[in-house]
Amino acid sequence: MHSGAVLFDFDGTLADTAADLGAAMNRMRRERGLAELPIEKVRPWASAGARGLLRAGFDMLPEHPQFEPMRDTFLAYYDEAPCVETKLFPGMDELLRALEARGIAWGIVTNKATRFTRKIVAALQLDTRVACVVSGDTTPHLKPNPASLLHAAKELALAPKDCVYLGDDLRDVQAARAAGMRSVAVEWGYGSGLSGWNADAVIARPMDLMTWL
């Protein structure tokens, strides 16, 4: 792969955001007289955003009558401190530098809303390096719909087949396949059961991508 681009899911793939998501949820638990949950309990739900965190913290599903106000509270708390503990996964900066050194553009495609993505990308000092950022509200559809991935390819003026998408959730692989991109499932994220996803590759460490490319 000489030109083309590598696109990353954000939560659980590029950055470890579970601690800050968990902090917003635990603030809600404290306000309700509940004990805080350890981060290990939160981590498997982190890829699913507010929906996942309300499930982890309150066993609450979207059909619950209190779901929307609870979600709004969660998002407001998260918005106050979205990048306190959040950092790139180990080896990720090395991978980004290796891609940059080879002239391969890299971008972010996430279901996370723009207001959070923009703040965190800037706080991690990636805003001057990233070629494109497509958030959950950039297009009308969330992954596994391929709309956001196709939007990224268009923004980079590339054919989808010249892009690779890395993710830690089954919907990432489904979205990549629907978009006509190659998919890579990552073992360091929040997902489990990766072998059943039928991704084009499964990698254990970020730098393994360079070997695969």
Beta strands, then each sheet from edge to edge (+ up, - down):
strand 1: 5-8
strand 2: 15-16
strand 3: 87-88
strand 4: 105-109
strand 5: 132-134
strand 6: 163-167
strand 7: 182-186
strand 8: 201-203
sheet 1: 5+ 4+ 1+ 6+ 7+ 8+
sheet 2: 2+ 3-
end
